[in-house]
């Protein structure tokens, strides 16, 4: 670890500072006078409760909220639902108040001093550490974020603090990473990492057997025994912290009819799919969340397969002869879906047995995920989810919460209310009754049909030291020594959609980002426990509504710039504030932030 230097906190770049303050100023029809800045920014609870020391460094009083530089700025009016303000070199971003039009969980993010960031929440959040460790919340230099305008090079050339830095991305072929010699932690074992991709499991295995690659993701179910019997290879099983489901969007007929959805709930033989297409260790899903997650399997189990009752429900819904639809999937292998084409064909046959004619459509992976997140998949579709962190909020809030993905259509108020209550309780025992309620309501409303929790794995050459699989699918290449060779070559299922992972959800993108960028916290290698990363600690107050993170000193970004508290606030703020000029990314959806933290500042009106 580097010895901390005594550098001053570098100021946030002027253009970005002005842009961040625009929503505050524009709402008042222009700049407030020095005598009346409170018309632009109201004091937050955190500011009024801060200690004298904190107030001197980070918590501006209402009369100090707008700097003289910002007071000269003019801009087109924006909806001022939230406040954004700063004092001197230390950046603070805050919601005006919790509740009302603002649905988010975060109230304020403040740079207390160069190596301290405080998060103030609207409600208790026992999962804060686990969420803050997730890759989309990794930190990049504030100057770089500004220089890219929130898009451009940012999408393909992230600048992080991790053990590897990006050297090149040749679309359709490979991504090459080089060891970052200025890394604050243990240096990476291999000098170079080459990441390639192939959708065919048989091709991935052949490449490994031929010695062309050092490791592969998701061997086919029938390859596990082959690899285990080969002394030149090693298999690393991955537990099934995932779910595969049959999805539908209630914004489109006939899936706006709850009886149709309930018919689908009991019209699919989930056991048949697991028995025929999944490796040993996989399980039929009795709930959306795997049972290994605390409270995952509370409440009633999913109803049993009953095709005759399914046909009767379709008749009650007005479809005695069934209906026609599409069945869409992406041809990408996942731990939750090891054989997508064969499963789609079996699903098509099962649907026909209850009178539903489904035409199979295969979609390109990145486009498919974008359409799902935007709520544009109109028929039935196959999709799934792998754990990002081991908590109910990761599974249920992302899919069914108030700020959830649009893929299932309109939210169910009774489900979102139960999830909000469950997420805010301090212990698993106190959370349990709310997750019982949520799980039972999901089975009643059937926004989707959970099918399986799939076991999977990774495989490597026998001489790769440090080889592992992760239950979160975030294998960490820096600890892998490929038999003393300079280059470690990895073959995964698909090409990343982009490398600004704040605005990505696919596993291929996230795994690459995990080698380059770092969040405040991280997950243990090959496990799920949260451990320090860019923050040496993140500690809460008694009711879990304030989390103070002490940053690691002396950390350098790949471009040689120093890591500090403003980088943290900016990296989070550009996701949080929908009016921020850097809130762009590849799609502009920043799905994980909305789903896991409840919503945006200055959120656009819902349609």
N, C-alpha and C positions, 0 to 999 in steps of 0.2 A: 504494500500500500504506500502511496506517495505521502511525503510529509506535507501537511497543509501549508499553503503560503498565506501571506497577510494581505492579499490583494483587496481593494475595495470592490463592492458589488458594482458590476457594470450596469449603467442605466439602460432601461428599455429603449430601443431605437425610437427616435422622435416621431417618425411617420406613423408607426404602429400605435404609439401612445395617443396621438391625436385621433387616429381612427377608432381606437377603443373608447374614447370619450365622446364620440359623435352622438350615440344614442341619448346620452344624458343632456347634451347641449341642445340638440335639435328638438327635443320634446318641449322645450321652453320657448321655441321660436328664435333661438339664437343663443349667444353667450350670456350667462348671468353676470350681473355686476359683482364686484368684489364684496359689496355689502350684503348681497343676498344669494349666496351660493346654495342655500338650503332648498331653493326651488328646484334644483337639479338633482340633489342627492340627499336622501334621508339617512340618518345615522343607523347603523345596524346594531342588533343586539350584542354582537361580538365586540363592536367598538365601545359600547357603553359599559360593558362588563370587563374590559381589558384592564390589566394591571398598569400602573404608572409607567413601568419600563416599556411594556409593549406599546402603550399609546405613544411613547416618544419615538418609537422606531417604525411602527407598522400600522397602527390603527388611527386614521385621521378622524378628527372631530368633524361634524357636519360642516362647520365653517371653513374647513381646510380641504374639502373634498375635491375641488377643482383647482388645478394649478393655473398660474398666470399664463403659461404658454398655451394651455388648452382653452383658456377663456377667449382667445382671439380666433378660435376655429369656427368655421361655418360649414354647414352641410345640408343636404336635403333632409326633410323631416323623416324620422323613423318612429315606429311605435315604441314608446318608452315604457315598457312594462317592467323593466328591471334597471338597476343602477350599475354603472361600471366606473370606477374611480381609482385614483392613485395618489400617492404622496411622495414627492421627491423621487429617489431611485428605487423605492420599494413598491411593488405592484400589488394591488388588492382588487379583486373582482367580487361583486356581491349582488345578491338578489335584494330588492327593496324590502320584501317581506315574504314569509312563507304562507302558502295557501292562496286562496283567491284564484286568479288566472294562472298563477305559477304552480305547476304540479311537481316540480323537482324536489329532490332530497337535499341537495347542497344549497346552503345559504350564503356561504362566503369562502373564498380561498385567498389567503393572505400570506405574502412574504414578510415574516416577522423580522428577520434579519437575513444576512447572506446565506446562512446555512439552516434556516428554520422556516417551515411552511405550516400554517395552521388551516385545517379544514373545519368549518363550522356547518353543522347539518341542521335540517329542519326537524329531524326525529332521530331517535337512536338507530344505529346501524351496526349490529354485531359482526356483519360480514365486510366491514370497511377494508380491513387489511387484505382479505382474499380478493376483493374487487380491485383494489389499488395495485395489486401485483400483476394484473392481467395486461398482456402485451399492448392492446389498444391505448393504454394509458402510459405508454413509455414516453420518455422525455427527449426532445430535440432542442437545439439551440434556438432561442427566441429570434436572433438575427437571421438565421437560416429560414425559419418559418416565414418571416416577413419578406425576405429576398425572393422567395418562390411565389409569393402571393397566395399561399395555401394550396397550390397545385403545381403544375409544371414539373421541374426536376424532383420536387418533393415526393412524387408518386413512384419514382424509379430509383432515386438516389438518396435514401435516408441517411442522415448523419446522427449517429448515436454515440454511446459510450461503451458498447459491448466489446467482446473479445475479437470480433471480426468486423471488418468494414467492407463495403461493397466495392468491387473492382469493375465489374461489368455485368450487363444483362443482355444476352443475345436472344431476342424474342423467338420462341419456338424451339430453342435449343438448350440453353443453360444459363445459370447465374453463377458467377465466380466471386468468392469472398477471399480477402487476404487478412492475415493476422494483424491485429492492431497492437503495435508494440508499446503504445502508451496506456494500455488497459490497466485499470487500478487494481485488478485482482490477479488470480493465477493465470499466467499466459496460456493461450490455446496450444494444444499439443501439435496439431498439424499447421503448417504454414499457410496452406491453401485449402479451401473447401469448394468443390464443384457440385452444384445441385442441378440435377436433370429430372426429367419426368416422362412417364409412360402410363397411359390409362390401362394397359393390359397387364394383369397380374402375372401371366405366363411369361411375358417379355421381361418383366422385372426380375423374376427368378432366374431366367436364362442368363441375363446380364450378370447376376451375382455368381452363378455357377461358373461362368466363363472368366471371372476375375476382372470384368470391366468396371465394376463398381464395388465399393466397400460395404455398403449397407442399402437396404431397401425397406420401404414401408408397405404394410398390409399384404403379406403373402396370401395367396388364395387358401381357402379352408383345406383343400386336399394337399397343399404343399407343406403343411406343418410337419407331417411325418417324414416327408422326403428330406427336408432340411435337417431335422433331428437325426436322421440316419447318415448324414454326410459329415465325415470328420473334418472337412475343410470349411464347414459353415457352422453358425450358431443361431439359434432361434431365441427371441426374447418375447414371451407372451405379454399381452397387454390386457388388463382387466376391462370389463365392459361398462365403463362409466359413460354411457352414451344411450341414445334412444333413436330408433328408426320408426318413422310414422308415415301413415297415409294422410296427406294434407288436403284441405279444401278451404275455400274462401266464402264466408257467409254473405259477402256482398253480391254474389252471383247465384242465380237460380240454377238448379233446384236446391243448392246448398244453403239457401236462406231459410229453408224449412227444417226445423229441428228434428222432426220425425225422420226425414231423409238421412240426416246425420246420425241419428240413433240407429237407423237400419244398418248403416255402414259399420257402426260400432260392433255389431254382432254378426255381420255378414262376411267377415274375413276370418279364415282359419289361421290364426297366428301361429299355433303350434306346428302346423304343417310347413309353414315358411321357415321357421327356425330349424326344424328337423331336416329339411331338404337342402338348405342353402347356407347354414351357419356353422362355424367350427365348434368344437367341444368347448364348453365353458360359457356358451351363449345362453341367454334366458328369454323366455316369452315375457313381454312387458305386462305386468299387472297394473302398473301406474306409469305415468309419463316419466317420472324421475327414477333412476336406479335405486334399489333398496339400500345400497351402500352409503348413499347420501342421507344424513340424519333427517328424519321425517319424510323421506322420499316415498315410502310405501304406507304412510298412515292413511286412514280412511278405507273405504270399500275397494276391493279389487275390481278391475275392469270386468264387465259382464262376459259370460262365456259365449263361444261361437254357437249360433242358432240360426241357420239360414232360413228356416220356415218362418220364424218370428220376424226375421229381417224383411222377408217378402210381404208379410202382413203389415208391417209398419209402412213400407213403401205404398201399399194399397191405401192405407189410411191417409197418407200424405197426398194422395191423388195420382199415384203412379202405379196402377195395378199391373201394367205391362212393362214397368221399368222405364228407363230413359237412356239417351245416348250422351256420352261425354268424352273427354280426352283423359288419358293417363300419361303424365309427362314425367320424365326423369332426366338426369344428367349422367352420362356414361363415365362416372368417376367412382373408383372403389373407395370405400370408407370402412372404418372399423364397424360402424353401425349398419353398413350395407355392402357386404363383400362381393356380391354378384348382382349388380343392379339390373342388367338385362334379363337374366333368368327370373329374378324376383318379379320384375314388371310383367313378364309373360304369365307367371303363375297367378299374380294378382288379377290380371285381365281375365283369366279363366275363372277364377273365383267370383269375380263380379258378374260374369255372364250367368253363373249358377243362380244368382238372385235377380236376374232380369236386367242388369245394367250392361250396356254395350259400351266398352271403353276402347278408344283408338289410341294406340301407343304412339307417343311423340318423344324423340330424343333431342335434348337441347344442349347447347354449348354451356359449359359449367359457369363461367363468370357471368354471362348474360342471364342464365337461369337464376342464380342467386340474387342478382340485382332485381329481376322481375318479382321474385318471391318477396324480397324486402319491401318492394314498392306496392305489393298487393295486386300484382298484375297476372297471377296465375289463375285462370278462370275455371279450369277443370280440376280433376283429381291429380295429385302429384306425390312423388316419393321424395322425401327429404329426411334429415335426421340432425342430431345434435350430439357433440362430444363435450364432456365437461371442460370448462375453462378454469373453474375453481370449484372445490367440493362444498357447495352450499345450494339450498333450495332456490335462492334468488337467481342463481345462474340458469337454472332450468325453467322455473315457472315465471319469474318476472320478465325474462327476456321474451318469452313466447306469449304470455297471457296477462301481463301486468299493464298498468295504465300507460306506460311509455313503451309498450312492446312493439315488436315488428308488426307490420301491416299484413303479413302473409295470410292470416286467418280471417281478416276482415274486421268488423266491428267488435270492440271489446265487450265483455260481459261484466256489468257493474258489480254483480255479487262476487265474481271471481276476483276482480281487481281490489275490491274492498278487503276481502280476506287476505290477499297477498300483502297489501299495505300494512295490515295489522301484524301479520306473521313476520314480515321483514324488520319491524321495529322493536320486537321483543328481545331482551338481552340474553336469553338462554334457550336451548333447544326444547326444554320441557315447557317453557311458557309459549313457545312458538307452535307447539304441536296442535292444539285445538284449531288454530287458524288454518294449518295445512291439512288437517282432516277435512275441514269445510271446503277448502279450495280443491282438493283432490276429488271429493264427491261431486262438486259442481262441474268440474271438468268432465267427469264421466256422464253427468246429466246433459250438459250442453253440447258435448262432442265437437269441439273446434277442430279436432283431428282424431285419428285412431292410432294409439301407440302399438307397435308391433313387436319389437325386439330390443334387447340390450345385447349388442354383439361383442363377443370376444374377438381380439385381433392380435397383431404382433408386429414386430420388426425382425429383420434377419440381417446377419453380417458375416463377413469372412471370419474365420476362426481366430485370426491373429489380431483382430481389432480389440485393443484394450479399452476399457471404459464403455463398451457397448451396452446399451440399455434401451428399454422402451419406457414410455411415460404414460400413466393413466390419463394425462391431459393432452397427449399427443404433441408434446413440446420437447422432443428429444434435443439435447444440448450437445452440439458437435465439438465444443471447445475441449471437453474432457476425453474425447475419443482419439486414441493413438492408432493409426492404421498400419500397424506392423513396422513402425519406424519410417514409413514413407512420408514424403513432404505433403502429399495431397490426399485428402479424404474425399471420396466421391459418393454422393447420395442420390438414390433414384426414388422419387416419390410419385404420387398418383397423377398430379397435374401441375400445370404452370400457374404461378401466382397471378392473381388478378391485378395486384398492385402492391407496392411496398410502403405506402403511407398507411400503416395498419390501424391508425385511428379510424379510418374509413373503410376497413375491410372486415370480412367475416369468415372467409374461407381458410381452411386449415393450412393449405399450401403457402398462402401469403404469411399467415401468422408464424409458421415455423421458421421461415426465412428471417422475418423481422426479429425473432427471438435471439438470433445469433448476432444481430447488429445493434439493436436498441435495447434499453433497459428501463424498467419502471422503478418506482420508489422501493418496491418490495419485489420478491420473486418467489417461485415455488422450488422446493428442494428437487434436486436432480433425480428423476425417476419416481417422484412422489408428489404429494399434494400439500405438505406442510408449508406454511408461509415463512420466509426468512428475509433478512435484510438484503438490500441491493443498493440503489442510489441513496436510500435513507437507511441510516444505521438503526433507527427505531421510529415507530409511529405509535404513540401512546394516547389513550383516550382519557377524557374526564370521567367522572363517576357514572353519568347516565349515557355515555357513548354518543354524545352529540358534538363533541369537539375532539379532533384528532390532531395532535402536534407531531410533526415529522422532523426529526433532526437529520440533516443531509450529510452525506459523506463528504469530507473536505478533500481538496486536491484532485478532484476528478476532472479529466480532460475529455472533450468531445473529439471525434475523429478529425475534425478540421483544426484542432489545436486550441480551440477556445475553452474557457473555463466554465464548468457547470456550477450554477448557483440557483437560488430560490426563484428568481424571476423566470428562469427557464421552465421550472415546474408550473408556476402559475400560468404562464403563457401557453404551454403545451396543453393544459387542461382547459383554459379559457377559450381557445379557438374551437374546441369541441362544444363546450357548454353554451356559448353565446351564439345563437343563430344569426344575430346581426353583426357579428364580428366579420370584418372584411376578409379574414383568413379562413372562415368557415366554408371551405370549398371541398377539398379532397378530390377523390375520383368520382364519387356519386353525390356527395354532399349530404348523405343520410346520417353518417356517424351513428349507426344503429346501436352499437353497444353502449355508447354513452347514454342515449335516451332510455334504453331498456333497463340499464343497471342503476342509473342515478335518477330516474323518474321523469326527466324532461329537460328542455332547454330554457335558457334565458331568451327573452325576445322570440319565443317560439312563434312561427307563422300560424295564422288561424287554420284550424282543421277544416277539411272539406265536408 
